[in-house]
Amino acid sequence: MPSVPVAQLKDYVGKELGKSEWLTIDQQRINQFADCTGDHQFIHVDPEKAKLTPFGTTIAHGFLTLSLIPMLIQDIMVLPDDLKMAVNYGLDSVRFIQPVKVNSRVRLALSLTEATEKNPGQWLLKARAVLEIEGQEKPAYIAEPLTLCFI
């Protein structure tokens, strides 16, 4: 992750930070997520039944795609210099726009929307994360992840 002096964090507000590399969402990843969460709904794990749905194939869990944010932002999120640790502080909002079909490639476009000093040595960073689906006009989701940085 790029790091900058804390005084420069606000210079990045309103700017696109970049896009992640493409990631293929394959059936193995979907099945593993289903096993971890206990969500084995057929639309995710049964290709034969899923063929009969309007999607025509299995789709990733919305929360699977959302859980990829920490991995996908690691090379593009701007963080303050002298960072001791950064923790997931939650989401202000998330809207699932369209499903991610099996074997689709996705990437995250990220921009910083807020940088606020909550307490001395603690900065809350709010971003706008858009999960793009290769070849699709509409994204999978638009989310506002929050990261609490300790310096």
C-alpha positions as CSV (number, residue, x, y, z in Angstrom):
1,M,0.0,0.0,0.0
2,P,1.3,3.4,-0.8
3,S,2.1,5.5,2.3
4,V,2.2,9.3,2.6
5,P,2.8,11.8,5.4
6,V,-0.4,12.0,7.5
7,A,-0.6,15.7,6.6
8,Q,-1.0,14.7,3.0
9,L,-3.9,12.3,3.4
10,K,-6.5,14.9,2.7
11,D,-4.8,15.7,-0.6
12,Y,-6.1,12.3,-1.8
13,V,-9.7,12.8,-0.9
14,G,-11.9,12.9,-4.0
15,K,-9.2,11.2,-6.1
16,E,-9.2,7.7,-7.7
17,L,-6.4,5.7,-6.1
18,G,-6.3,3.1,-8.8
19,K,-7.6,-0.3,-9.8
20,S,-6.7,-3.7,-8.6
21,E,-5.5,-6.6,-10.8
22,W,-8.2,-8.8,-12.3
23,L,-9.3,-11.8,-10.3
24,T,-11.2,-14.8,-11.6
25,I,-14.1,-15.9,-9.4
26,D,-14.2,-19.7,-10.1
27,Q,-16.5,-22.4,-8.7
28,Q,-13.9,-23.6,-6.2
29,R,-13.7,-20.2,-4.6
30,I,-17.5,-20.0,-4.5
31,N,-17.7,-23.5,-3.0
32,Q,-15.1,-22.8,-0.4
33,F,-17.0,-19.6,0.7
34,A,-20.2,-21.7,0.9
35,D,-18.4,-24.2,3.2
36,C,-17.1,-21.4,5.4
37,T,-20.4,-19.7,5.8
38,G,-22.8,-22.6,5.5
39,D,-24.6,-20.8,2.7
40,H,-25.1,-23.7,0.2
41,Q,-28.0,-22.2,-1.7
42,F,-28.2,-23.9,-5.1
43,I,-27.7,-20.7,-7.1
44,H,-24.1,-20.7,-5.8
45,V,-23.2,-24.4,-5.6
46,D,-25.3,-26.4,-8.0
47,P,-24.4,-25.7,-11.7
48,E,-27.2,-27.9,-13.0
49,K,-30.0,-26.2,-11.1
50,A,-28.4,-22.8,-11.6
51,K,-28.7,-23.3,-15.4
52,L,-32.5,-23.1,-15.0
53,T,-32.3,-19.6,-13.4
54,P,-32.3,-16.3,-15.2
55,F,-28.5,-16.2,-14.7
56,G,-28.0,-19.5,-16.5
57,T,-25.1,-20.5,-14.2
58,T,-23.9,-20.3,-10.7
59,I,-23.2,-16.9,-9.1
60,A,-20.8,-15.8,-6.3
61,H,-22.3,-14.9,-3.0
62,G,-22.6,-11.1,-2.6
63,F,-20.7,-11.4,0.7
64,L,-17.9,-13.4,-1.0
65,T,-17.3,-10.5,-3.4
66,L,-17.5,-8.0,-0.6
67,S,-15.0,-10.0,1.5
68,L,-12.5,-9.5,-1.3
69,I,-12.1,-5.8,-0.5
70,P,-9.1,-6.2,1.9
71,M,-7.2,-8.3,-0.6
72,L,-8.0,-6.1,-3.6
73,I,-7.2,-2.8,-2.0
74,Q,-3.8,-3.8,-0.5
75,D,-1.8,-2.4,-3.4
76,I,-3.9,0.7,-4.1
77,M,-5.2,2.1,-0.7
78,V,-3.2,5.1,0.5
79,L,-2.2,4.9,4.2
80,P,-0.3,7.3,6.5
81,D,3.4,6.9,7.1
82,D,4.5,5.4,10.4
83,L,1.4,3.2,10.4
84,K,1.3,0.8,13.3
85,M,-1.8,-1.0,12.2
86,A,-4.9,-0.6,10.1
87,V,-8.2,-2.4,11.0
88,N,-11.5,-2.9,9.1
89,Y,-13.9,-0.4,10.7
90,G,-16.9,-1.6,8.7
91,L,-18.9,-0.2,5.8
92,D,-21.0,2.9,5.6
93,S,-23.0,1.5,2.8
94,V,-23.1,-1.2,0.2
95,R,-25.4,-1.8,-2.8
96,F,-25.2,-5.0,-4.9
97,I,-25.9,-4.0,-8.4
98,Q,-25.6,-7.2,-10.3
99,P,-24.4,-10.8,-9.6
100,V,-20.9,-12.1,-10.4
101,K,-21.3,-15.2,-12.6
102,V,-18.9,-18.1,-12.1
103,N,-15.6,-17.6,-14.0
104,S,-16.1,-13.9,-14.3
105,R,-13.1,-11.6,-13.8
106,V,-13.5,-8.8,-11.3
107,R,-11.4,-5.9,-10.2
108,L,-11.8,-3.1,-7.6
109,A,-11.7,0.6,-8.5
110,L,-11.0,2.6,-5.4
111,S,-11.2,6.3,-4.5
112,L,-10.7,8.0,-1.2
113,T,-13.8,10.0,0.0
114,E,-12.8,11.1,3.5
115,A,-9.8,11.2,5.8
116,T,-10.7,12.2,9.4
117,E,-8.6,12.3,12.5
118,K,-10.8,10.6,15.1
119,N,-8.4,10.9,18.0
120,P,-4.7,11.7,18.2
121,G,-2.9,9.1,16.2
122,Q,-6.1,7.6,14.8
123,W,-7.3,8.3,11.3
124,L,-10.5,7.1,9.8
125,L,-10.3,6.6,6.0
126,K,-13.5,6.2,4.0
127,A,-13.3,5.0,0.4
128,R,-15.6,4.3,-2.5
129,A,-15.1,0.8,-3.8
130,V,-16.6,-0.3,-7.1
131,L,-16.3,-4.0,-8.1
132,E,-16.1,-4.0,-11.8
133,I,-17.0,-7.1,-13.8
134,E,-15.0,-7.6,-17.0
135,G,-17.1,-7.0,-20.1
136,Q,-20.1,-5.6,-18.1
137,E,-21.3,-2.0,-18.0
138,K,-22.7,-2.2,-14.5
139,P,-20.5,-3.1,-11.5
140,A,-21.2,-6.0,-9.1
141,Y,-21.4,-3.5,-6.2
142,I,-20.6,-0.1,-4.9
143,A,-19.4,0.0,-1.3
144,E,-18.0,2.5,1.2
145,P,-15.4,0.6,3.3
146,L,-13.9,2.2,6.4
147,T,-10.3,1.7,7.6
148,L,-9.1,2.9,11.0
149,C,-5.4,3.6,11.0
150,F,-3.2,3.8,14.1
151,I,0.0,5.8,13.8
